[in-house]
Amino acid sequence: MSTRNQQDQADAQQKAAHGTVTGQQNPNYINQLRVDKGHRPPCTTPKQTQLKQTRKDVAELLRANKEGNARIRVETVIRETLMLQAYDILELFLELLAVRVQLVEKSKQIPPDMLEALSSIVYASANISDIPELPNIRNMLGSKFGKEFVQGASALETNRMWHVNENLLRY
């Protein structure tokens, strides 16, 4: 392989690694979208452990005929379960975006098959504060697809129009 071809290939790899959002180089764009399976908010694993313990507590309260206390604990179990489901869905959408970032960058409009994922990420960035990368991704998507997309996906009145995932809305 000639030196010129090697240089061209290296340039292409560097451009692929450094996404462009509004025609400008943005080296953090793809890095912001890299979400490995181990990346979860620090509270998730303790929350899962706590959730298991709370379920056991509910069972013990029911055995002891303390239904009032059990109902209160069940509400906690439901709330925590919805939160964990929201994190799982968000993780999947972020992985999808990381895989399809080049398609999103090349598109002038939101790709129809990415609408739910992108809208849900924007919605989550306004409502889930445990993941520090979300506001940056929201800003990048806003600069790419416009302020009204970000406002519409974030607003409670219009987020269904943008197809925000129902499980995220419940959380």
For each residue, the residues with C-beta under 8 A, 3 or more apart:
1: 5 6
2: 5 6
3: 6 7
4: 7 8
5: 1 2 8 9
6: 1 2 3 9 10
7: 3 4 10 11
8: 4 5 11 12
9: 5 6 12 13
10: 6 7 13 14
11: 7 8 14 15
12: 8 9 15 16
13: 9 10 16 17
14: 10 11 17 18
15: 11 12 18 20
16: 12 13 102
17: 13 14 27 30
18: 14 15 25 26 27 29 30
19: 26 29 30 101 102 105
20: 15 23 24 25 26 29 105
21: 24 26 29 105 140 143 144
22: 143 144
23: 20
24: 20 21
25: 18 20
26: 18 19 20 21 29 140
27: 17 18 31
28: 31 32 136
29: 18 19 20 21 26 32 33 101 105 140
30: 17 18 19 33 34 98 101
31: 27 28 34
32: 28 29 133 136 137 140
33: 29 30 94 97 98 101 137
34: 30 31 98
35: 39 91 94 95 98 133
36: 39
37: 91
38:
39: 35 36 91
40: 44 45 87 91
41: 44 87 130 131
42: 45 130
43: 46 47 130
44: 40 41 47 48 84 87
45: 40 42 48 49
46: 43 49 50
47: 43 44 50 51 80 83 84
48: 44 45 51 52 84
49: 45 46 52 53
50: 46 47 53 54 80
51: 47 48 54 55 77 80 81 84
52: 48 49 55 56
53: 49 50 56 57
54: 50 51 57 58 73 76 77 80
55: 51 52 58 59 77
56: 52 53 59 60
57: 53 54 60 61 73
58: 54 55 61 62 70 73 74 77
59: 55 56 62 63
60: 56 57 63 64
61: 57 58 64 66 67 69 70 73
62: 58 59 65 66 67 70
63: 59 60
64: 60 61
65: 62
66: 61 62 69 70
67: 61 62 70 71
68: 71 72
69: 61 66 72 73
70: 58 61 62 66 67 73 74
71: 67 68 74 75
72: 68 69 75 76
73: 54 57 58 61 69 70 76 77
74: 58 70 71 77 78
75: 71 72 78 79
76: 54 72 73 79 80
77: 51 54 55 58 73 74 80 81
78: 74 75 81 82
79: 75 76 82 83
80: 47 50 51 54 76 77 83 84
81: 51 77 78 84 85
82: 78 79 85 86 167 170 171
83: 47 79 80 86 87 171
84: 44 47 48 51 80 81 87 88
85: 81 82 88 89 167 171
86: 82 83 89 90 124 128 167 168 170 171
87: 40 41 44 83 84 90 91 128
88: 84 85 91 92
89: 85 86 92 93 120 165 167 168
90: 86 87 93 94 120 121 124 128 131 168
91: 35 37 39 40 87 88 94 95
92: 88 89 95 96
93: 89 90 96 97 116 117 118 120 121 165
94: 33 35 90 91 97 98 121 137
95: 35 91 92 98 99
96: 92 93 99 100 114 117
97: 33 93 94 100 101 104 114 117 118 121 137
98: 30 33 34 35 94 95 101
99: 95 96
100: 96 97 103 104 111 114
101: 19 29 30 33 97 98 104 105
102: 16 19 105 106
103: 100 106 107 111 114
104: 97 100 101 107 111 114 118 144
105: 19 20 21 29 101 102 144
106: 102 103
107: 103 104 110 111
108:
109: 145
110: 107 114 115 118 145 149
111: 100 103 104 107 114 115
112: 115
113:
114: 96 97 100 103 104 110 111 117 118
115: 110 111 112 118 119 162 163
116: 93 119 120 163 164 165
117: 93 96 97 114 120 121
118: 93 97 104 110 114 115 121 122 141 145 153
119: 115 116 122 123 149 153 159 162 163 164
120: 89 90 93 116 117 123 124 153 164 165 168
121: 90 93 94 97 117 118 124 125 134 137 138 141
122: 118 119 125 126 138 141 142 149 150 153 154 162
123: 119 120 126 127 153 154 159 162 164 168 169
124: 86 90 120 121 127 128 131 134 168
125: 121 122 128 134 135 137 138 154
126: 122 123 138 154
127: 123 124 154 168 171
128: 86 87 90 124 125 131 134 171
129:
130: 41 42 43
131: 41 90 124 128 134
132: 135
133: 32 35 136 137
134: 121 124 125 128 131 137 138
135: 125 132 138 139
136: 28 32 133 139 140
137: 32 33 94 97 121 125 133 134 140 141
138: 121 122 125 126 134 135 141 142 150
139: 135 136 142 143
140: 21 26 29 32 136 137 143 144
141: 118 121 122 137 138 144 145 149 150
142: 122 138 139 145 146 147 149 150
143: 21 22 139 140
144: 21 22 104 105 140 141
145: 109 110 118 141 142 149 150
146: 142 149 150
147: 142 150 151
148: 151 152
149: 110 119 122 141 142 145 146 152 153 162
150: 122 138 141 142 145 146 147 153 154
151: 147 148 154 155 158
152: 148 149 155 158 159 161 162
153: 118 119 120 122 123 149 150 158 159 162 164
154: 122 123 125 126 127 150 151 159
155: 151 152 158 159
156: 159
157:
158: 151 152 153 155 161 162
159: 119 123 152 153 154 155 156 162 164 169
160: 163 164 169
161: 152 158
162: 115 119 122 123 149 152 153 158 159
163: 115 116 119 160
164: 116 119 120 123 153 159 160 168 169
165: 89 93 116 120 168 169
166: 169 170
167: 82 85 86 89 170 171
168: 86 89 90 120 123 124 127 164 165 171
169: 123 159 160 164 165 166
170: 82 86 166 167
171: 82 83 85 86 127 128 167 168
